[in-house]
Structure formats: C-alpha cells, structure tokens
Amino acid sequence: MTIDNRIEVVLIDDDPHLRQALSQTLDLAGLKILPLAEAKGVAGQLPRDWPGVVVSDIRMPGMDGLELLGELHAQDPELPVLLITGHGDVPLAVQAMRAGAYDFLEKPFASDHLLDSVRRALALRRLVLDNRSLRLALSDRHELSARLVGQSPPMLRLREQIGALAATRADVLILGETGAGKEVVARALHDLSGRRNGPFVAINAGALAESVVESELFGHEPGAFTGAQKRRIGKFEFANGGTLFLDEIESMSLDVQVKLLRLLQERMVERLGGNQQIPLDIRVIAATKEDLRQAADQGRFRADLYYRLNVAPLRIPPLRERGEDALMLFQHFANEASARHGLPSHELQPAHRALLLRHSWPGNVRELQNAAERFALGLELALDNSAPDGNPGAPVELVSGGLSEQVENFEKTLIAAELTRPHSSVRSLAEALGIPRKTLHDKLRKHGLTFGDSSQGSADESD
C-alpha cells in the first residue's frame, strides 16, 4: 500500500490516548492526517516526492523513532521528521537532531507548539519539492536538447510537446518518415516520465513474421500451439511498469489490431492458450510512417484503433523541413564519429554547408548520420539527392579536403544540379547559372559534364 499524496501528516505513536489527542489537534487545524500505532513499514509506503511530514514518538516497541528517521532519510534525506519523547531526555534530543530530525518536541508540549512546527515543516517541504521539480524540468529540457538536436521552429515545438506529454499517462502515436528518429522520441518520452525506472521495450512489428507476432506481443502458455513447450512472457507483460514502443504499427494484421485495441482499453493481457487476465500498468507508444487515417479508409487499419491511438499524436518533422538543423546535426555526428575513431575533427566549410542545405535528405537523420561518419573518416561522400517522391536528382559530393578542392566540388555540384532541370539550350543553362556560355563550356569540360544529347548541342552551337 502507498500513502496517498493528499495526506499531509503521518502521526505515529503507540499510546492510543496521546495519538487520539494529537490527531484531533491536527484535524481541527484543517490538516489531513494518517494516525498509526507503529513505525514498521511506514518508509516503504511513502512515495519519493510525498508532500507531507512525519511526526513520530521515539520510544516505541519494535521500531523506534530514530530507526524510522534513518529509514525515511535513506530514501529522501529532505523529508521533515518531527520526533516526540518524554521529559528530560536531552542526550536523545541531541542524537535526533544530529541524525537529521527537523524538530524535537518534549512531552508535555502545547498544541500551538506542535501546529507551528508542523506548518513550518510543511512550508519547507513544499519549497523543497518546488525546487526539485524546477531542477528536474531544467534537466529534462537540457536532456531533450541533447537528444533532439536543433533550433528550428518544428524542433522547438516537438521538444515542447514531448515535455508536456512525458509526465502524463497518455498513450502516444508518433508520426514520422523512415529515419526521422521515432525511437529516439519514444525513448525520450519514457526517460522523462515517472516510468523512467521501469523497462523500455521496443519492438518493430514490421520485422516480425505473422506466425509469431501474437506470441511475441501477448506471450503463450505451454501447448498453446505446436512447438510451445513452455510458458513465454510477451512483450506487453514484460514491459509492465514501464513503456512499450511499437514501431511500424501499420504492418499489424487486422486480427492483432483487435487484440491490441482490447488491451489498450482494458489494460489486461491474456497469453495465447491461457484463461487468466493479467493486469498491466504500461504506457504504449506506437509509431508509423503511414497515414493511418487513409489506411483506415482503405480497410487496412482499424478505424477504432486509429482513433484510440490518435489522442496524443506527435509528428516528427522530416529533415528537409528543419533548415539549418541539418548543419548542427551533421557537425554533432561528425564530432562524435571523430572521437570514436580517435581522429581529429573537421569543421564544416562554406561549401559543405551549402551542399548540406541543398540536399533533400530522403533518409532523414539516419542518412545524415551515415554521411557524417564518412566525412569524419575523411572519405568523399556522394549523397543520393533523391526527392521525397523518389525522383533522382543530382548527386551531392562532400569532401573534407582543402579550400580549392571544396570550391571545385561545390561548383561541379551546382552545375550538375542545374543540368537536371529542363533547359532548351546551353544559353538558357548559362543564364540560369549566371555565367557566359564560353565559361559554361569550359566548366562542363573541366568537370566531365555534358548538356543534353548531341543534337541539342549541335543546335545550340549554331544558336
């Protein structure tokens, strides 16, 4: 049993008459109290950030007040504990204060003395918890910024949404393209929540064979199917007390979707081949790269499950919408790779920055991380500049060489990119690039590039 956070004072005294008198005093003062006859087990019933104070007699059978003080402060050294004892026990009072007691009340004491001490202790407790909450919020904000690098408006908004949702019990649906960082966001939601000390279980539904997906998720009993020789605990049950991250949820069969919907509604799981309903305390974070509403309209995804999951949606912006975040991320990953390989780090040059900003990043953060790794190793990088619709663009090359090499590479990339756009003649190409036709011919030869087919070239030469 856990002591309710609405309780403001836990009062412990083995003398029933004194316990009743002190209870009445505190109750008449408008305080919510829990009177107890013994100290044993109290520490285990108090949550870490319980907002109340403990008032306890010292001399009691079984566990005394000093032992209780030690147990309470072992789990929260800032919890105010007021100790009560009989007349004249000054050495015991000194021992209690040295052990960290908030106050020491000597019997008999006036009711006002008790109330004044309790109220001051409650005010101190509120201040301690407010400061603790502020430190946690600042720490969480710093941790989020370190995990989700970027200062673009979409990323600032995403971090704000994560911070707001993390402390709640709501299930979350993460929407994002492949490589955008859906598991990073799911892990952040878990680590910044009250479940951070519980398990984080990640499973990719798209990677599971249809024949084993139900057993993996829900578990099974011996004999549930051919080959099921012993009990298996499923991922949902294994995640009890924590978070289950279910990626590529759109790949689930309709039959499994029915079971998932029931689990989300009832918070109970039944193993395959079993009859026992097992209660669950889990948070489910689902992720998809598809439009589930459209999938529901097409009959590929259950509409009721979509609406159940879509209560708290989080959209991860693709890298192409994040502007200069690509530069910050690239340098961040390149520095990490350099440190990992024991190599000197390379700073991004203007040519690199321009190329990174022009790239559409169809593979999102995952593609950028791989490119940064190659850059850190000093390798020439050819980025696949495919557009999001799959149409290939000009290849982008990044090198970590000298300035002249970088400038030439940048020049070649710009011309190659312009060559992929429709131009009726070399003249229109030269005008688009802002250079004379002769200069363009020289640069085409220099970089081994050609304009159109031979008929286009011949017509242009006479143009």
N, C-alpha and C positions, 0 to 999 in steps of 0.2 A: 504494500500500500504506500502511496505517496501523499504527503501532507499537502493539502490544497493551498495554492498561492493566495487565496483570499484570507487565510489565517494570518493574523498579524503577530500573535504572541503564542508560543508554546510554553505552557506553565507545567513544571514537573516538581512534585512534592509528594512524599509518601504519607504525609499527615493529612487525612481526609478533611479535617476541620479547617486547617490552615489553607489547604488547596481550594476549598469552597469559598472561604472568605476572600482570598486573593482573586479568585475568579470573578466574584461579584464586583469587587472594586474595579477590575479591568473592564468588565462588561458594562457597568454603569458609565464608564468613561467613553463608551462607544467603540471599544476595540473588539475585534473578532479573535477569540481565544480558543485554544485546544488544551484542556487540562488533562494531565497524565499522572499516573501513580508511580511510574518507574522510568528510568532513563534508557534502559536497554532497548536497542533497535531504533531509537529516535534519529540518529545520524543518517541511517540508511533510508529513512523516509523523507528526508529533506532534499529537494532538488538543488542543483548547484547555485542557481540565482534566486533562491527563495527570498521574498522581500520582507520577511519578518525578523523577530528577535526571539531568543530563548531565555526564559527565566527558570532557574533550577536551584533546588536545595543542594547543599554539598553533601551532608551526611545522610545517605540513604542506603538501605540494604541492596546487595547486588552491585550494580554500577553506581559509583558516587558522582557528584557534580564535576569534580576535577577530571575524572576519566572521560566523562561526557564532553567536557570542554576540549580535551585532546582529540577526541574522535571528530568533533564538529570542525575544529580548526585544521585538521588533516585534510579535509575536503574543501574547506573555504576559510582561510585564515582571517577574512574580513567580516565574518558573521558575528554580530554583537551577542555576547552571552553574559547575562547578569546572574551572579551567584548569591545565594542566601545561606546564612549559617547562624548558629546560636551565639549567645553573648560571650564576648571576651576572647574569641579565637583569632587574635591578631596575627600570629605566625601563619595561620592558614589563609588569612586575607592577603598577606604579602605574597604567599605562594601562588594564590589565584591570580593576582594582578600581574605577576611576573609571567604566568602561563598565558596571559593574553585576555583575561576577563575584561569586559567593558566596564563593569561596576561591581561593587561588593556591598551587599545590604546586610546589616547586622540586626538580628531579631532582638527586641521588637522594633519595628520601624513604622513610621507614619505612612498612611496610604498615599499622601501627596508626594512623599519621597519616592515611592515606587513608581507612581504615574509619571513624575517628572523624568526619572531615569529612563523609563521605557520609551517615552515620547522622544527624548533626545537620541536614544539608540535607534529608533525608527527613522528619524530625520537623517542620521548618519548613514543608515543602511540605504535609504533612497539615493543619497548623494553618491555612495559607492557604486550602486547599480547603474546610476545615470552615467557616471564616468566610465564604468566598464562597457556600457552599451556604446558610448561615443568612441572609445578606443577600438571596439570591435568593428564599428561602422567604418572608421578610418582605415583600419587594417584590411577590411573586406574591399574597400574602394581601391586601395593600393594593390591588393592581390588581383582584383579584376583587371586593373590597368596593365599589370604584368602579364596576365594570361591572354587578355584580348587587346593586343597592341593596336593603337590607332587613335587619332583625334578627329576623324571625320564625323560629321553630324550623325550619320547612321550608326556608327560605333558608339558614340556617346549615348545615343538613345537606347541602344541594345544593352549597354552596361547598366543604365538606369533601370531598365525593365528587369534585368536579372537581379539586381539588388532588391527591387520591390517584391519579386516573386519568390526569391530564395527562402525568405523567412516564413512563407505560408506553407500550407499542407496541400496546395492545389497541384493536380497533375498538369503536365506541360506538354504542348505539342511544338516541336522545333521544326521550322521550315527552312530549307536551305539547299543549294546546289551541292553536287559532289565536290568534296574537298574544301567546303566553306568553313568547317570547324564545328560540326554539330556535336560531336562527342566532347570537345573542349567546353562548349557551353553547358552541356549536361553535367559534366564533372564540376564546373563552377557552381551550378545550382545546388548540387549535393554538398560541396565543401563549405558553402556559405550558409547552409541551413542548419537546423537543430539536429539533423541526421548525420552530421559530418563524422561522428564516431561509429556510425553503422556501416554496413557493407555498401559498396557501389558495384553493381553487377551490370556489365554491358554485354549485350547480345545483338548480333546482326541477323535479323530474321531472314534477310535475303540470302545469307550464306548457309542456312540450314536446309537439309533435304526435307521434303514434305513428309517423309516417313518417320522422321524423328522430332519434328518441331514441337508436337504436343508433349512428348516425353521430356524434352529439354525444358520447356516452359513450365509445365504443370507437375512433372515427376510421375512416377508409376510405382505400383505395388508388385510384388513377385507374382508371376503368372498372368500379368495384365495382357501380355501378347507373347508370341513366340520369341524366345531368347531373353525374356525379362525374368532373370533368375533371382534377383534381389531388389530390394526397395531402392528407388532413386529419388533424391530430393531435387525438385525442379528449380529453375532459376527464380521464379516468383517466391517460393518458400525460402530459398537461400538468401534472398535479399531482404527478408523480414527484419524490420527495424531500420532499414536503410532505403536505398533508391535502386530501382531497376531502370536501366536505359535500354530502350527497344528501338534499334535503328532499322531503317527501311521497312517500316510497318506496312507500307503499301503492298509488300510482297506476300503478306499473310493470306492464307486461304480464307474463304468466307466462313468455313466451319470453325477455324481457330479464332476468327474475329468474334464469333458468337460467344465463345468461352471467355475471351478477353473482356468483352463488354460486361458479362455477368460478374467477372472478378472485380472490375472497376466499380461496379455498382454495390456489390455485397462485401467486398474486401475479404473474401473467403476463397480458398483454393481446394480443389478435390483432386487427388492424384488419380491417374488412369488406373482403373481396376480397383479403386477404393471407394468407400462409402462415407468416410469421415470428412467433414467440412473443417478445414484448418483456418483459423482466423489469421489475417495478415495485417501488419502495420507497415505498409510500404508506400513509397511515392513512385508513380510511374511517369517516366519521361519518354515520350515517343518522338521519333524523328522521321521525316520523309523528304524526298527531293521532288515529289509529285504534288500536283494539285488534287488533294483528296476529295474536295467538293466535286470536281469534274469526274474523278474516278467513281464517286458515289452515283453521279448522274448516269454514268455508263454501266452501272451494275457491278463494278469491280471492287467496290469497297462499300461496306455497310454504312448507310446514312446515319443510323442511330449511334454507331461507334464514332463516326466523324464528329457529330455534334457533342458527344460526350468528351472527346479529346480536345475539341477546339475551344474550350472555355478559356484557356490561358495560352494563346499561341505566341511564339517568339520567332520572328523572321530574321535570319542571318543575312545581311546584305552580301551579294557577290563582290569579289574584289574589284571588279571593273566599276562599281558604284562608290568606291571608297577613296578615290583620288590619291592624294599623297600618302595615304596609309601604306600603299604598296612599297614606297621607299623606306618607311620606318621598319616595316616587317622584313624587307629584304636585308637591310643592314643588321637588324636584330638576329636573323637566322644565319647570316654570313659570319657575324662575330661569334655566335655560338659554335658554328662549324669550325672556324679557325682555332678556337680554344680547344675544341675536342680533338683536333688533329695536330695540335701543337704548332700551328703555322701563324705567321704574322697576319694581322687582319688588313684587308684592303678597304679603303674609303671609296664611296661611290663618287665617281667623277661626273661632270655635267652631261657627258654623252651617255653614261649609264643611266642617269636619272631620266633623261628624255626618252630613252628606249623603254625603260620600265613603265613610264607613264603612258606610252603609246600602246603597250601590249594589252590585249583584252583579257588575259588570264582565264581561259576556259576551264582550267583545272583548279582555279581559285588558290587558296592558301597552300594547299598541298603541292601544286605545281611551283609556286613561288619558292617554297622551302627547298625543293629539289634544285631549282635554279641557283639559289643562294649557296647551296652546298657545293655545286660545281664552281661557282665564282670564287668561293673560299679556297678551293683546291687549285686555282689558277688555270682552270680549263676554259676553253672557248665554249660559249653557250649558244645554241641555236634554239630559240623558243618557238614553239608551234603557235603561230598567231591566228589560230582558227577562231572565227567569230562564234558567239554562243549558238548560232543556228547551224554550225558545223561547216560553213563555207570557209575554205582555207584562205588565209591572207599571206602577206609577205613574211618570210622567216625573219625573226629578230635575233641578231647575234650580239652577245655581250662578251667582252674580253677585259682582262684586268691588266693589260699592257700599258705602254707609255701613252702620252697625250696624243702624238701624231697617229698612232695606231688606232686609238679610240675615235679620233675625229674621222679618219678614213672609214672606219667601220660604221659610224653613225651616218656618214654621207651615203654610203652604199645602201644602208637600210632605208633611208628616206626615199632614195630613187627607186629602190625595189618596191617599196610600198606604193609609190605613185604609179608604177608600171601596172599594178594590179587593178587600177581604176580605168574606166573607159576613156580612151583618147583617140581622136580621129587621125592625128598626125603627130610627128615629133615636135612640130611647132607648138601644138596645144599642150604637150607634155612639158616642153621647156617653159611655156608661160605659167603653167601650174607650179613649177619649181622656182620660177623667178630668175632664170638664168638664160643666156643666149643659146641659140641652137648649137653653135660650134662647140661651146663649152660643154653642152649636154652630150654631144657626140664623143668628145674626149673622155668624159667621165664614164660613159657607157662602155667604151673600150677598156678603160683603166680597170673597171670593176668586173669586166666579163659579162655585162648585161646586154640584152637585146630588146629592141622595141618591136612588138608585133611580129608578123611574118615578112617574107622578103618582098611581097607585092606592096605591103604598106610602106616598107622602107623605100622602095623604088619610087612610088608615087610622091612620097614626101621629099625625096631628094630633088625632084623637079619642081616642087612647090615653091 
